[in-house]
Amino acid sequence: MAASNPKAVILFTVFLPQFLADGAEDVTSPLLVLGAVYIGVEFCCACGYAALGGG
């Protein structure tokens, strides 16, 4: 569901590349790692919201 969110697309295309090294030859791996970390944090937040909402 988050992949179809326009805010997520903007985040991955505009915000995350700012954290990559200037002039880096391989940007695919670090960008995938940053994306995976973001998705992991988002998952933990969603689980927390669900736990609080269920209580």
The first five atom37 places (N, CA, C, CB, O) and aatype in JSON, in Angstrom:
{
  "aatype": [12, 0, 0, 15, 2, 14, 11, 0, 19, 9, 10, 13, 16, 19, 13, 10, 14, 5, 13, 10, 0, 3, 7, 0, 6, 3, 19, 16, 15, 14, 10, 10, 19, 10, 7, 0, 19, 18, 9, 7, 19, 6, 13, 4, 4, 0, 4, 7, 18, 0, 0, 10, 7, 7, 7],
  "atom_mask": [
    [1, 1, 1, 1, 1],
    [1, 1, 1, 1, 1],
    [1, 1, 1, 1, 1],
    [1, 1, 1, 1, 1],
    [1, 1, 1, 1, 1],
    [1, 1, 1, 1, 1],
    [1, 1, 1, 1, 1],
    [1, 1, 1, 1, 1],
    [1, 1, 1, 1, 1],
    [1, 1, 1, 1, 1],
    [1, 1, 1, 1, 1],
    [1, 1, 1, 1, 1],
    [1, 1, 1, 1, 1],
    [1, 1, 1, 1, 1],
    [1, 1, 1, 1, 1],
    [1, 1, 1, 1, 1],
    [1, 1, 1, 1, 1],
    [1, 1, 1, 1, 1],
    [1, 1, 1, 1, 1],
    [1, 1, 1, 1, 1],
    [1, 1, 1, 1, 1],
    [1, 1, 1, 1, 1],
    [1, 1, 1, 0, 1],
    [1, 1, 1, 1, 1],
    [1, 1, 1, 1, 1],
    [1, 1, 1, 1, 1],
    [1, 1, 1, 1, 1],
    [1, 1, 1, 1, 1],
    [1, 1, 1, 1, 1],
    [1, 1, 1, 1, 1],
    [1, 1, 1, 1, 1],
    [1, 1, 1, 1, 1],
    [1, 1, 1, 1, 1],
    [1, 1, 1, 1, 1],
    [1, 1, 1, 0, 1],
    [1, 1, 1, 1, 1],
    [1, 1, 1, 1, 1],
    [1, 1, 1, 1, 1],
    [1, 1, 1, 1, 1],
    [1, 1, 1, 0, 1],
    [1, 1, 1, 1, 1],
    [1, 1, 1, 1, 1],
    [1, 1, 1, 1, 1],
    [1, 1, 1, 1, 1],
    [1, 1, 1, 1, 1],
    [1, 1, 1, 1, 1],
    [1, 1, 1, 1, 1],
    [1, 1, 1, 0, 1],
    [1, 1, 1, 1, 1],
    [1, 1, 1, 1, 1],
    [1, 1, 1, 1, 1],
    [1, 1, 1, 1, 1],
    [1, 1, 1, 0, 1],
    [1, 1, 1, 0, 1],
    [1, 1, 1, 0, 1]
  ],
  "atom_positions": [
    [[0.82, -1.18, 0.0], [0.0, 0.0, 0.0], [0.87, 1.26, 0.0], [-0.94, -0.01, 1.2], [0.53, 2.24, -0.65]],
    [[1.98, 1.24, 0.7], [2.84, 2.42, 0.76], [3.51, 2.7, -0.59], [3.91, 2.24, 1.83], [3.85, 3.84, -0.88]],
    [[3.7, 1.66, -1.4], [4.35, 1.87, -2.69], [3.49, 2.69, -3.64], [4.68, 0.53, -3.33], [4.02, 3.36, -4.53]],
    [[2.19, 2.66, -3.45], [1.3, 3.44, -4.32], [1.04, 4.84, -3.77], [-0.01, 2.71, -4.5], [0.34, 5.63, -4.39]],
    [[1.6, 5.14, -2.62], [1.42, 6.45, -2.0], [2.32, 7.46, -2.71], [1.75, 6.39, -0.48], [3.53, 7.25, -2.8]],
    [[1.75, 8.55, -3.22], [2.59, 9.54, -3.91], [3.65, 10.17, -3.01], [1.72, 10.63, -4.49], [4.71, 10.57, -3.49]],
    [[3.38, 10.26, -1.72], [4.38, 10.82, -0.81], [5.6, 9.91, -0.72], [3.79, 11.04, 0.59], [6.72, 10.4, -0.6]],
    [[5.4, 8.62, -0.78], [6.53, 7.68, -0.74], [7.37, 7.81, -2.01], [6.03, 6.23, -0.58], [8.59, 7.76, -1.94]],
    [[6.73, 7.97, -3.14], [7.47, 8.14, -4.4], [8.3, 9.42, -4.34], [6.49, 8.18, -5.61], [9.46, 9.42, -4.76]],
    [[7.73, 10.49, -3.82], [8.47, 11.75, -3.7], [9.63, 11.57, -2.73], [7.54, 12.89, -3.23], [10.72, 12.09, -2.98]],
    [[9.41, 10.87, -1.64], [10.48, 10.65, -0.67], [11.65, 9.91, -1.3], [9.95, 9.87, 0.53], [12.8, 10.32, -1.14]],
    [[11.36, 8.84, -2.02], [12.43, 8.03, -2.59], [13.15, 8.73, -3.73], [11.89, 6.72, -3.08], [14.34, 8.47, -3.95]],
    [[12.48, 9.6, -4.45], [13.13, 10.24, -5.6], [13.76, 11.6, -5.28], [12.14, 10.42, -6.7], [14.67, 12.03, -5.99]],
    [[13.29, 12.27, -4.23], [13.79, 13.61, -3.93], [14.6, 13.65, -2.64], [12.63, 14.58, -3.84], [15.68, 14.24, -2.6]],
    [[14.09, 13.04, -1.58], [14.71, 13.19, -0.27], [15.89, 12.24, -0.06], [13.68, 12.96, 0.8], [16.95, 12.68, 0.37]],
    [[15.72, 10.96, -0.34], [16.78, 9.98, -0.05], [18.07, 10.2, -0.84], [16.26, 8.6, -0.33], [19.14, 9.99, -0.28]],
    [[18.03, 10.6, -2.11], [19.31, 10.8, -2.83], [20.21, 11.87, -2.21], [19.03, 11.17, -4.26], [21.4, 11.9, -2.51]],
    [[19.67, 12.74, -1.37], [20.51, 13.75, -0.72], [21.52, 13.12, 0.23], [19.64, 14.74, 0.04], [22.53, 13.73, 0.55]],
    [[21.25, 11.9, 0.67], [22.14, 11.22, 1.62], [23.18, 10.35, 0.93], [21.33, 10.38, 2.56], [23.93, 9.65, 1.6]],
    [[23.24, 10.39, -0.38], [24.25, 9.64, -1.12], [25.49, 10.5, -1.3], [23.7, 9.17, -2.49], [25.41, 11.72, -1.33]],
    [[26.64, 9.86, -1.43], [27.9, 10.58, -1.61], [27.93, 11.24, -2.98], [29.1, 9.63, -1.45], [27.47, 10.67, -3.97]],
    [[28.47, 12.45, -3.02], [28.61, 13.16, -4.3], [29.6, 12.43, -5.19], [29.07, 14.61, -4.08], [30.68, 12.04, -4.75]],
    [[29.24, 12.25, -6.44], [30.12, 11.61, -7.4], [30.26, 10.11, -7.22], [0.0, 0.0, 0.0], [31.19, 9.52, -7.77]],
    [[29.39, 9.5, -6.49], [29.48, 8.05, -6.28], [29.15, 7.32, -7.58], [28.52, 7.59, -5.16], [28.22, 7.69, -8.29]],
    [[29.92, 6.3, -7.86], [29.7, 5.54, -9.09], [28.5, 4.61, -8.97], [30.94, 4.72, -9.45], [27.69, 4.51, -9.89]],
    [[28.38, 3.95, -7.83], [27.27, 3.01, -7.61], [26.31, 3.62, -6.61], [27.8, 1.63, -7.12], [26.61, 3.68, -5.41]],
    [[25.16, 4.06, -7.08], [24.17, 4.65, -6.18], [23.01, 3.69, -5.91], [23.63, 5.95, -6.75], [22.17, 3.95, -5.05]],
    [[22.96, 2.59, -6.65], [21.85, 1.67, -6.51], [21.85, 0.99, -5.14], [21.9, 0.62, -7.61], [20.82, 0.95, -4.46]],
    [[22.99, 0.45, -4.74], [23.06, -0.27, -3.46], [22.75, 0.62, -2.26], [24.44, -0.87, -3.3], [21.91, 0.25, -1.43]],
    [[23.4, 1.79, -2.14], [23.07, 2.64, -0.98], [21.62, 3.12, -0.99], [24.0, 3.83, -0.94], [21.01, 3.26, 0.07]],
    [[21.08, 3.39, -2.16], [19.7, 3.84, -2.24], [18.74, 2.72, -1.82], [19.37, 4.31, -3.65], [17.73, 2.98, -1.17]],
    [[19.05, 1.49, -2.19], [18.23, 0.36, -1.76], [18.32, 0.14, -0.26], [18.65, -0.91, -2.5], [17.33, -0.19, 0.39]],
    [[19.51, 0.33, 0.3], [19.67, 0.19, 1.75], [18.88, 1.27, 2.48], [21.16, 0.26, 2.14], [18.17, 0.98, 3.45]],
    [[18.99, 2.51, 2.02], [18.23, 3.6, 2.64], [16.73, 3.34, 2.54], [18.59, 4.93, 1.99], [15.99, 3.59, 3.49]],
    [[16.29, 2.86, 1.39], [14.87, 2.54, 1.21], [14.42, 1.42, 2.13], [0.0, 0.0, 0.0], [13.32, 1.48, 2.68]],
    [[15.26, 0.41, 2.29], [14.91, -0.71, 3.17], [14.83, -0.27, 4.63], [15.93, -1.84, 3.03], [13.95, -0.71, 5.37]],
    [[15.75, 0.6, 5.03], [15.72, 1.12, 6.4], [14.45, 1.94, 6.61], [16.98, 1.99, 6.69], [13.79, 1.82, 7.65]],
    [[14.11, 2.76, 5.64], [12.88, 3.56, 5.74], [11.65, 2.67, 5.86], [12.74, 4.49, 4.52], [10.78, 2.92, 6.69]],
    [[11.58, 1.63, 5.04], [10.43, 0.73, 5.08], [10.39, -0.02, 6.41], [10.49, -0.28, 3.9], [9.3, -0.24, 6.95]],
    [[11.54, -0.4, 6.95], [11.58, -1.06, 8.26], [11.08, -0.16, 9.37], [0.0, 0.0, 0.0], [10.31, -0.6, 10.23]],
    [[11.51, 1.1, 9.36], [11.04, 2.05, 10.37], [9.55, 2.29, 10.22], [11.82, 3.38, 10.27], [8.81, 2.34, 11.2]],
    [[9.1, 2.45, 8.98], [7.67, 2.65, 8.72], [6.85, 1.46, 9.19], [7.43, 2.9, 7.22], [5.75, 1.63, 9.72]],
    [[7.37, 0.24, 9.01], [6.68, -0.96, 9.46], [6.55, -0.98, 10.98], [7.42, -2.21, 8.98], [5.5, -1.32, 11.52]],
    [[7.63, -0.62, 11.67], [7.59, -0.59, 13.13], [6.59, 0.46, 13.63], [8.98, -0.29, 13.69], [5.87, 0.21, 14.6]],
    [[6.54, 1.6, 12.99], [5.57, 2.63, 13.37], [4.15, 2.15, 13.12], [5.82, 3.93, 12.59], [3.27, 2.37, 13.96]],
    [[3.91, 1.51, 11.99], [2.57, 1.01, 11.69], [2.16, -0.06, 12.69], [2.5, 0.44, 10.27], [0.99, -0.11, 13.1]],
    [[3.09, -0.93, 13.1], [2.78, -1.94, 14.11], [2.46, -1.29, 15.45], [3.95, -2.92, 14.27], [1.57, -1.75, 16.17]],
    [[3.18, -0.23, 15.79], [2.91, 0.48, 17.02], [1.53, 1.14, 17.01], [0.0, 0.0, 0.0], [0.8, 1.08, 18.0]],
    [[1.18, 1.75, 15.88], [-0.15, 2.36, 15.76], [-1.24, 1.3, 15.88], [-0.28, 3.1, 14.43], [-2.27, 1.52, 16.52]],
    [[-1.0, 0.16, 15.27], [-2.0, -0.92, 15.32], [-2.14, -1.47, 16.75], [-1.6, -2.06, 14.35], [-3.25, -1.76, 17.2]],
    [[-1.03, -1.6, 17.44], [-1.07, -2.11, 18.81], [-1.79, -1.12, 19.73], [0.35, -2.38, 19.32], [-2.59, -1.52, 20.57]],
    [[-1.51, 0.15, 19.57], [-2.17, 1.17, 20.39], [-3.66, 1.28, 20.04], [-1.48, 2.53, 20.21], [-4.5, 1.48, 20.92]],
    [[-3.97, 1.16, 18.77], [-5.37, 1.25, 18.34], [-6.17, 0.03, 18.77], [0.0, 0.0, 0.0], [-7.37, 0.14, 19.02]],
    [[-5.52, -1.11, 18.87], [-6.23, -2.33, 19.27], [-6.45, -2.41, 20.78], [0.0, 0.0, 0.0], [-7.22, -3.23, 21.26]],
    [[-5.76, -1.56, 21.5], [-5.84, -1.64, 22.96], [-6.89, -0.82, 23.59], [0.0, 0.0, 0.0], [-7.03, -0.82, 24.81]]
  ]
}
